[in-house]
């Protein structure tokens, strides 16, 4: 494949399949050992967070692996400690939680768009390493991914959302306003990385200019940085049914009479 050539769908699926089997094994390991796993997906609008989350989650039990994508805080939540509403979504034993954006909103969109004051952002950047140290000290495995994309790719994807009725819902007024602040987001990100890239909860930047390659890179990194997750699947006794399988009974559905309320 030529350098810079984007990965084709068939090749992507072939490369992802064995990693998906490893993800299923990882989930079995987490359930068996009681491990708690948190994965943060951060990046600019259109970077590909949703697709990356799907690559991790799609074949896993939704009761064990769930996605958290919080909307803007309510009036009540605005009066709480900033991290409070995120704490409620942390995993219990055996659970995997994928954050589609996270507490890092404060250092990104809230800072750039003026939803948080400089004092609030400064306090947040001081508190995050301490907050995440509390999580990891308690045994939670924390992975933080920033999905990078150049501005020309972002513009192309925004136009695609605008023109595709099935993706139009992804395009918000904030997205359109943010596209004019690409450099401001870069500056905010660099400040965030400098303050919050720690030994106990490091950042990993993944190139998502080619989203398929980016997903493969992210999943491989996640799998390679977990403890040994090999747990043999349980033996399941599947005895012979003992008779010929029964056919489903197909009745004839009768029309439902029109409901006409009495006056």
C-alpha positions as CSV (number, residue, x, y, z in Angstrom):
1,X,0.0,0.0,0.0
2,X,1.4,3.4,-1.0
3,X,2.3,5.8,1.7
4,X,-0.6,8.1,2.6
5,X,-3.1,5.8,0.9
6,X,-6.1,5.3,3.1
7,X,-7.0,1.8,4.3
8,X,-9.8,0.1,2.4
9,X,-12.8,-1.3,4.3
10,X,-12.1,-5.0,3.5
11,X,-8.5,-4.8,4.7
12,X,-9.6,-2.9,7.8
13,X,-12.1,-5.5,8.7
14,X,-9.6,-8.3,8.2
15,X,-7.1,-6.6,10.4
16,X,-9.6,-5.7,13.1
17,X,-11.2,-9.2,13.4
18,X,-8.3,-10.9,15.4
19,X,-8.1,-7.9,17.6
20,X,-11.9,-8.1,18.2
21,X,-11.3,-11.6,19.5
22,X,-8.7,-10.3,21.8
23,X,-11.2,-7.6,23.1
24,X,-13.7,-10.4,23.8
25,X,-10.9,-12.1,25.8
26,X,-10.1,-8.9,27.6
27,X,-13.8,-8.6,28.6
28,X,-13.8,-12.2,29.9
29,X,-10.6,-11.4,31.9
30,X,-12.2,-8.3,33.4
31,X,-15.3,-10.2,34.4
32,X,-13.3,-13.0,35.9
33,X,-10.8,-10.9,37.8
34,X,-13.1,-8.0,38.7
35,X,-10.9,-5.5,36.8
36,X,-12.3,-2.0,36.3
37,X,-11.3,-0.3,33.1
38,X,-11.9,3.3,32.0
39,X,-11.0,4.5,28.5
40,X,-11.3,8.2,27.6
41,X,-11.7,9.2,23.9
42,X,-10.9,12.9,23.3
43,X,-10.3,14.9,20.2
44,X,-11.6,17.6,17.9
45,X,-15.1,17.5,16.4
46,X,-15.1,14.8,13.6
47,X,-11.9,13.2,14.8
48,X,-13.6,9.8,14.9
49,X,-14.4,9.2,18.5
50,X,-17.6,7.4,17.8
51,X,-16.1,5.0,15.3
52,X,-13.2,4.2,17.7
53,X,-15.6,3.5,20.5
54,X,-17.6,1.2,18.2
55,X,-14.4,-0.7,17.2
56,X,-13.8,-1.4,20.9
57,X,-17.4,-2.1,22.0
58,X,-19.3,-3.6,19.2
59,X,-18.7,-7.3,20.0
60,X,-18.8,-6.9,23.8
61,X,-21.7,-7.5,26.1
62,X,-23.4,-4.1,26.5
63,X,-24.2,-5.0,30.1
64,X,-20.5,-5.1,30.8
65,X,-19.1,-2.5,28.4
66,X,-21.0,0.8,28.3
67,X,-20.4,4.2,26.7
68,X,-20.8,7.4,28.6
69,X,-21.5,10.5,26.6
70,X,-22.8,13.3,28.9
71,X,-24.7,16.3,27.7
72,X,-24.0,19.8,29.0
73,X,-24.4,20.0,32.8
74,X,-27.8,20.9,34.3
75,X,-28.3,23.9,36.5
76,X,-27.9,21.6,39.5
77,X,-24.8,20.0,38.2
78,X,-23.2,23.4,37.7
79,X,-23.3,23.9,41.4
80,X,-21.5,20.6,42.1
81,X,-17.8,19.8,42.3
82,X,-16.8,19.6,38.7
83,X,-15.8,15.9,38.8
84,X,-19.0,14.8,40.7
85,X,-21.2,13.9,37.7
86,X,-18.4,11.8,36.1
87,X,-17.8,9.8,39.3
88,X,-21.3,8.4,39.1
89,X,-20.3,6.7,35.8
90,X,-17.1,5.0,36.9
91,X,-17.0,1.2,36.5
92,X,-17.8,-1.4,39.1
93,X,-15.9,-4.7,39.3
94,X,-15.6,-6.4,35.9
95,X,-17.0,-3.4,33.9
96,X,-15.5,-1.4,31.1
97,X,-16.5,2.2,30.6
98,X,-15.8,4.2,27.5
99,X,-16.1,8.0,27.8
100,X,-17.1,9.7,24.6
101,X,-15.5,13.0,25.8
102,X,-14.9,13.2,29.5
103,X,-14.0,15.6,32.3
104,X,-11.4,17.0,29.9
105,X,-14.2,19.1,28.4
106,X,-13.2,21.8,30.9
107,X,-9.7,22.1,29.3
108,X,-11.1,21.9,25.8
109,X,-14.4,23.2,24.6
110,X,-15.3,24.9,27.9
111,X,-12.0,26.9,27.8
112,X,-12.0,27.7,24.1
113,X,-15.7,28.6,23.9
114,X,-15.7,30.6,27.1
115,X,-18.0,28.3,29.1
116,X,-15.4,28.2,31.9
117,X,-13.4,31.0,33.4
118,X,-9.6,31.0,33.4
119,X,-9.6,30.4,37.2
120,X,-11.9,27.3,36.7
121,X,-9.6,25.9,34.0
122,X,-6.5,26.5,36.1
123,X,-8.1,24.8,39.1
124,X,-9.1,21.9,36.9
125,X,-5.6,21.3,35.5
126,X,-4.2,21.2,39.0
127,X,-6.9,18.8,40.3
128,X,-6.9,16.3,37.4
129,X,-3.6,14.6,38.2
130,X,-4.7,14.2,41.8
131,X,-8.2,13.0,40.8
132,X,-6.8,10.4,38.4
133,X,-4.2,9.3,40.9
134,X,-7.1,8.5,43.3
135,X,-8.6,6.3,40.6
136,X,-5.5,4.4,39.7
137,X,-4.5,4.0,43.4
138,X,-7.8,2.3,43.9
139,X,-7.0,-0.1,41.1
140,X,-8.9,1.4,38.2
141,X,-7.1,1.0,34.9
142,X,-7.2,4.4,33.1
143,X,-6.4,4.9,29.4
144,X,-6.5,8.4,27.8
145,X,-6.6,8.7,24.0
146,X,-6.4,11.9,22.0
147,X,-7.5,11.4,18.4
148,X,-5.5,13.9,16.2
149,X,-6.7,15.2,12.8
150,X,-5.5,18.0,10.5
151,X,-7.8,20.9,9.7
152,X,-8.3,19.9,6.1
153,X,-9.6,16.6,7.2
154,X,-11.9,18.2,9.8
155,X,-13.3,20.5,7.1
156,X,-14.0,17.6,4.8
157,X,-15.8,15.7,7.5
158,X,-17.8,18.7,8.6
159,X,-19.0,19.2,5.0
160,X,-19.9,15.5,4.8
161,X,-22.0,15.8,7.8
162,X,-23.7,18.9,6.4
163,X,-24.5,17.1,3.1
164,X,-25.5,13.6,4.5
165,X,-29.0,13.6,6.0
166,X,-28.0,10.5,8.1
167,X,-25.1,12.4,9.7
168,X,-26.6,15.9,9.8
169,X,-27.6,15.3,13.5
170,X,-23.9,15.2,14.4
171,X,-23.5,18.8,13.3
172,X,-24.2,21.4,15.9
173,X,-23.9,25.2,16.1
174,X,-21.0,24.7,18.5
175,X,-19.2,22.5,15.9
176,X,-19.6,25.3,13.3
177,X,-18.3,27.9,15.8
178,X,-15.4,25.7,16.8
179,X,-14.1,25.3,13.3
180,X,-12.9,28.9,13.4
181,X,-10.9,28.2,16.6
182,X,-8.7,25.3,15.4
183,X,-5.5,27.0,16.5
184,X,-7.1,28.0,19.9
185,X,-8.0,24.3,20.4
186,X,-4.4,23.3,19.6
187,X,-3.1,25.7,22.2
188,X,-5.6,24.5,24.8
189,X,-4.7,20.9,24.1
190,X,-1.0,21.5,24.5
191,X,-1.6,23.2,27.9
192,X,-3.8,20.3,28.9
193,X,-1.2,17.7,27.9
194,X,1.6,19.5,29.7
195,X,-0.4,19.5,32.9
196,X,-2.1,16.1,32.8
197,X,0.3,13.7,31.1
198,X,1.4,11.7,34.1
199,X,3.1,8.4,34.8
200,X,-0.1,7.0,36.4
201,X,-2.4,8.2,33.7
202,X,-0.5,9.1,30.5
203,X,-1.9,10.4,27.3
204,X,-1.6,8.6,24.0
205,X,-2.0,10.6,20.8
206,X,-3.3,8.6,17.8
207,X,-3.2,9.8,14.2
208,X,-6.9,9.7,13.0
209,X,-6.4,11.4,9.6
210,X,-7.1,7.9,8.4
211,X,-9.8,6.8,10.8
212,X,-9.6,3.1,10.0
213,X,-5.8,3.1,10.6
214,X,-6.4,5.1,13.7
215,X,-8.9,2.6,15.2
216,X,-6.5,-0.3,14.6
217,X,-3.7,1.6,16.2
218,X,-5.8,2.6,19.2
219,X,-7.2,-0.9,19.8
220,X,-3.8,-2.5,19.4
221,X,-2.3,0.0,22.0
222,X,-5.2,-0.7,24.4
223,X,-4.7,-4.5,24.2
224,X,-0.9,-4.3,24.5
225,X,-1.0,-2.1,27.6
226,X,-3.4,-4.2,29.7
227,X,-2.1,-6.9,32.0
228,X,-2.0,-10.5,30.7
229,X,-5.7,-11.0,29.9
230,X,-5.7,-14.6,28.9
231,X,-8.5,-16.4,30.7
232,X,-9.8,-19.6,29.0
233,X,-13.5,-19.6,28.2
234,X,-15.6,-21.7,30.4
235,X,-16.5,-25.2,29.3
236,X,-20.1,-25.4,28.4
237,X,-22.0,-28.8,28.2
238,X,-24.2,-28.8,25.1
239,X,-26.0,-32.1,25.1
240,X,-28.0,-33.5,22.2
241,X,-31.5,-32.2,22.2
242,X,-32.9,-35.8,22.2
243,X,-35.5,-35.2,19.6
244,X,-36.1,-33.6,16.3
245,X,-36.2,-29.8,16.6
246,X,-39.7,-28.4,16.7
247,X,-41.0,-26.0,14.1
248,X,-42.3,-22.6,15.1
249,X,-46.1,-22.3,15.1
250,X,-47.2,-19.6,12.7
251,X,-50.7,-18.4,13.4
252,X,-52.6,-16.0,11.2
253,X,-52.6,-12.5,12.6
254,X,-56.1,-11.0,12.8
255,X,-56.7,-7.3,12.0
256,X,-56.9,-5.2,15.2
257,X,-60.3,-3.4,15.3
258,X,-60.2,0.3,15.0
259,X,-60.4,1.9,18.4
260,X,-63.1,4.6,18.6
261,X,-63.4,6.3,22.0
262,X,-66.9,6.8,23.2
263,X,-68.1,10.4,23.3
